[in-house]
């Protein structure tokens, strides 16, 4: 489009300058063809008018030609020179990143109730100290991991495949208050070792993996313009496994309550991307994704009592759900050499409608087997690494 527009401007500028030249010649000739007046005054006036007419038109033509030349030059140039940008090479690239991620959010459940510590509420009742799942999740710290990927790039498109692994998050809560610890407020005496216990602990672990394949199409050149934009479509697979182990000690007896959860989640997603290329070797990329997962969730619950010699619960259950996935990332890339770039990125992944271990807790005497896909998880962190282009 820029080439057609600049060609049109060039043609019109040539025609316009031709007409101005003719007007200049006519004006000067007209001034020179007027008979000379005998009077000195009239001769001086017409001579000055002749010089002024010729000089004015010459200056106007000069500025007009310069302005049209600059305008046509700007219209015929891209905002960024494609030949000067090393990232426009078609071909393959591989990268490896160091990752550092954290997990937050979840529903509130009581793991341990401590009647020895509490405070009186406004209604006159006593609010006992508790180990809550939401507090334990806050102990999930940033954990290391890695990300690897491969990509095929062209000027207007990109096909990438990547895999992210993060080490297990872990949070815990411990209580020591002889004879004053409970597991259930509504059915406190259902399990012998979980009623008026001496010590109790809860350990919650969660582990995340993600693999995805995405196709990007850029409406404008990916690295050729100052700004670029496009859309993406892709598939991904998420694995989120959790392990909750609660243990009560009463005298010499020790009994567990365990929940294991597996989320195996293929998903489809779509989104958009915006690039900003302020310099030849530096670029920013902003990406947003939204999708739906197909979660084949499964959980296993075990509840032992009387020094783990009596089994109160031992079952597996499955459930299919359609969780919501939302993700976003911002990346900064620096390319000091032709086939190598260094990059850092921040990313978040939000999941809603998945299986979490605390949501599967079932403390009543009712032996019903159930699976609850009501959990939400917010996973976020950063990566830093290097890309090699072939």
Secondary structure, DSSP 4 states (H G I P E B T S, - for coil): -HHHHHHHHHHHHHHHHHHHHHHHHHHHHHHHHSPPPSSHHHHHHHHHHHHHHHHHHHHHHHHHHHHHHHHHHHHHS-SS-GGG-GGG--EEEEEEEEEEEEEE-----EEEEEEEEEEE-TTS-EEEEEEEHHHHHTT---EEEEEEEEEEE-SSEEEEEEEEEEEEEEEEEEEEEEEEEES-SSSTTSSGGGEEEEEEEEEEEEEEEEEEEEEEEESS-TTTSSEEEEEEEEEEEEEEEEEEEEEEEETTEEEEEEEEEEEEEEEEEEEEEEEEEEETTEEEEEEEEEEEEEEEEEEEEEEEETTTTEEEEEEEEEEEE--EEEEEEEEEEEEEETTEEEEEEEEEEEEEEE--GGGG---SS---------EEEEEEEEEEEEEEE-
